[in-house]
Amino acid sequence: MANWKFTDQYGSTYPSLQYSILSLLVFSEHSLNGNDFTGTLDVNATGTALSTIGTMLGMGSIPLSGTVDATGASLTVSLRSTNDQDFTQAIANCIPLIGGSITKNAWLDINTVSSQTDPEGDSPPTDVFNLGVTIAIGSASVDINTQVPMNGGFFYLSGEFTGVGISLNDLNFLMGPLAEGNAWFPSTELGPYSAGQTSFGLLSMSLLCYVTLAPSFSISINSVNVEVGISKLPLMGNALYLDPLGVWVTVTNPTSDAAVTWGLLGSVKLCNYANPGPVGLSDPDFTFDFTMTFPSSTDNTFGIAAYLENPAGKSVNVMLQDLMGQGTNVGIGDNITVNSFEFDTSADVSTGTINEFSTSIVMSGGFGLFEKIPLSVEQLSISVAYSAS
């Protein structure tokens, strides 16, 4: 059927579909055999919703295939473009920095889940219309994606990754004039944390792109963000590690007047006192999100602040023994568990390690206090100051 939309067939059964991306997309042809769907998306008939991506790709039609499941009370539509070669070539030609041989694959994704019980007037809770791109990073390949741009202006291509090992040189294609000598990365400022490091982990990446529609179509890169991780950095003996220390790098105007800013964040891992790191990092007792500050003229240390909320049932005593050694006893029962934990310290600028810290721990459990009066205690907190000396 020409000029067919999903709402023509399913709109009355699944009302929230009227507020989904599928209410806009027009198919010049389609077929549905069981759950298997094939169709051709008509860029021109869809109108403004596809005009930008159509111009990017130089295509008037986009073939799609996937599945449509309309059993029970919900409709699930999962479609993907099938002309990856044309997509890949088009994206490689129109987006700077990641073009050419860097672009390995590109495609269009549609994923919508609409229920008969969705609130009236709401869009479906799952309604994805994404452009995906696979790019080469050194010897690895990673996927980044964005919601399909439907007008001029900004859009983000971004992704988060695990297990992607890189060298700094592998990211130089993104950094413009800052690529020379890896000037975009704060090796000197990191001091002991980057000394001797040749292998890093790519944790995330995003490109802020800008679409200009008139007087002529173009895409420019406004900024590049990458988070590079350095793993298994000892912070205190074999107990406390930065794993990873995430170095957040933002490069603005990378293709012309490049400028860079940095930030530090990541995870602090606390190993069990009976299973110290680095082997213990595969199963730490506690993992904290942290932020870190670079040394400055007024404070020649790395400042570290970490916070943990609702760990999985570990006791306060276990945490204190992990931090300060087996046998540490501050008179708290073993059944008292951690609710939240704040950790503040500073690391030596030459070694990257700490020898003192302060904590504030909020805990709950059977405190066994005030047994003879009608007063219950649901939470207590403890503050601890520790010094290796």
Secondary structure in CASP SS format (residue, H / E / C, confidence):
PFRMAT SS
TARGET T0000
AUTHOR 0000-0000-0000
METHOD secondary structure of the structure
MODEL  1
M C 1.00
A C 1.00
N C 1.00
W E 1.00
K C 1.00
F H 1.00
T H 1.00
D H 1.00
Q H 1.00
Y H 1.00
G C 1.00
S C 1.00
T C 1.00
Y C 1.00
P H 1.00
S H 1.00
L H 1.00
Q H 1.00
Y H 1.00
S C 1.00
I H 1.00
L H 1.00
S H 1.00
L C 1.00
L C 1.00
V C 1.00
F E 1.00
S E 1.00
E E 1.00
H E 1.00
S E 1.00
L E 1.00
N E 1.00
G C 1.00
N C 1.00
D E 1.00
F E 1.00
T E 1.00
G E 1.00
T E 1.00
L E 1.00
D E 1.00
V H 1.00
N H 1.00
A H 1.00
T H 1.00
G C 1.00
T H 1.00
A H 1.00
L H 1.00
S H 1.00
T H 1.00
I H 1.00
G H 1.00
T H 1.00
M H 1.00
L H 1.00
G C 1.00
M C 1.00
G C 1.00
S E 1.00
I E 1.00
P E 1.00
L E 1.00
S E 1.00
G E 1.00
T E 1.00
V E 1.00
D E 1.00
A C 1.00
T C 1.00
G C 1.00
A C 1.00
S E 1.00
L E 1.00
T E 1.00
V E 1.00
S E 1.00
L E 1.00
R E 1.00
S E 1.00
T C 1.00
N C 1.00
D H 1.00
Q H 1.00
D H 1.00
F H 1.00
T H 1.00
Q H 1.00
A H 1.00
I H 1.00
A H 1.00
N H 1.00
C H 1.00
I C 1.00
P C 1.00
L C 1.00
I C 1.00
G C 1.00
G H 1.00
S H 1.00
I H 1.00
T E 1.00
K E 1.00
N E 1.00
A E 1.00
W E 1.00
L E 1.00
D E 1.00
I E 1.00
N E 1.00
T E 1.00
V E 1.00
S E 1.00
S E 1.00
Q C 1.00
T C 1.00
D C 1.00
P C 1.00
E C 1.00
G C 1.00
D C 1.00
S C 1.00
P C 1.00
P C 1.00
T E 1.00
D E 1.00
V E 1.00
F E 1.00
N E 1.00
L E 1.00
G E 1.00
V E 1.00
T E 1.00
I E 1.00
A E 1.00
I E 1.00
G C 1.00
S C 1.00
A E 1.00
S E 1.00
V E 1.00
D E 1.00
I E 1.00
N E 1.00
T E 1.00
Q E 1.00
V C 1.00
P C 1.00
M C 1.00
N C 1.00
G C 1.00
G E 1.00
F E 1.00
F E 1.00
Y E 1.00
L E 1.00
S E 1.00
G E 1.00
E E 1.00
F C 1.00
T C 1.00
G C 1.00
V C 1.00
G E 1.00
I E 1.00
S C 1.00
L H 1.00
N H 1.00
D H 1.00
L H 1.00
N H 1.00
F H 1.00
L H 1.00
M C 1.00
G H 1.00
P H 1.00
L H 1.00
A H 1.00
E H 1.00
G H 1.00
N H 1.00
A C 1.00
W C 1.00
F C 1.00
P C 1.00
S H 1.00
T H 1.00
E H 1.00
L H 1.00
G H 1.00
P H 1.00
Y H 1.00
S C 1.00
A C 1.00
G C 1.00
Q C 1.00
T C 1.00
S C 1.00
F E 1.00
G E 1.00
L E 1.00
L E 1.00
S E 1.00
M E 1.00
S E 1.00
L E 1.00
L E 1.00
C E 1.00
Y E 1.00
V E 1.00
T E 1.00
L C 1.00
A C 1.00
P C 1.00
S C 1.00
F C 1.00
S E 1.00
I E 1.00
S E 1.00
I E 1.00
N E 1.00
S E 1.00
V E 1.00
N E 1.00
V E 1.00
E E 1.00
V E 1.00
G E 1.00
I E 1.00
S C 1.00
K C 1.00
L E 1.00
P E 1.00
L E 1.00
M E 1.00
G C 1.00
N C 1.00
A C 1.00
L E 1.00
Y E 1.00
L E 1.00
D E 1.00
P E 1.00
L E 1.00
G E 1.00
V E 1.00
W E 1.00
V E 1.00
T E 1.00
V E 1.00
T E 1.00
N C 1.00
P C 1.00
T C 1.00
S C 1.00
D C 1.00
A C 1.00
A E 1.00
V E 1.00
T E 1.00
W E 1.00
G E 1.00
L E 1.00
L E 1.00
G E 1.00
S E 1.00
V E 1.00
K E 1.00
L E 1.00
C C 1.00
N C 1.00
Y C 1.00
A C 1.00
N C 1.00
P C 1.00
G C 1.00
P C 1.00
V H 1.00
G H 1.00
L H 1.00
S H 1.00
D C 1.00
P C 1.00
D C 1.00
F E 1.00
T E 1.00
F E 1.00
D E 1.00
F E 1.00
T E 1.00
M E 1.00
T E 1.00
F C 1.00
P C 1.00
S C 1.00
S C 1.00
T C 1.00
D C 1.00
N C 1.00
T E 1.00
F E 1.00
G E 1.00
I E 1.00
A E 1.00
A E 1.00
Y E 1.00
L E 1.00
E E 1.00
N C 1.00
P C 1.00
A C 1.00
G C 1.00
K C 1.00
S E 1.00
V H 1.00
N H 1.00
V H 1.00
M H 1.00
L H 1.00
Q H 1.00
D H 1.00
L H 1.00
M H 1.00
G C 1.00
Q C 1.00
G C 1.00
T C 1.00
N C 1.00
V C 1.00
G C 1.00
I C 1.00
G C 1.00
D C 1.00
N C 1.00
I C 1.00
T E 1.00
V E 1.00
N E 1.00
S E 1.00
F E 1.00
E E 1.00
F E 1.00
D E 1.00
T E 1.00
S E 1.00
A E 1.00
D E 1.00
V C 1.00
S C 1.00
T C 1.00
G C 1.00
T C 1.00
I C 1.00
N C 1.00
E E 1.00
F E 1.00
S E 1.00
T E 1.00
S E 1.00
I E 1.00
V E 1.00
M E 1.00
S E 1.00
G C 1.00
G C 1.00
F C 1.00
G C 1.00
L C 1.00
F C 1.00
E C 1.00
K C 1.00
I C 1.00
P C 1.00
L C 1.00
S C 1.00
V C 1.00
E C 1.00
Q C 1.00
L E 1.00
S E 1.00
I E 1.00
S E 1.00
V E 1.00
A E 1.00
Y E 1.00
S E 1.00
A C 1.00
S C 1.00
END
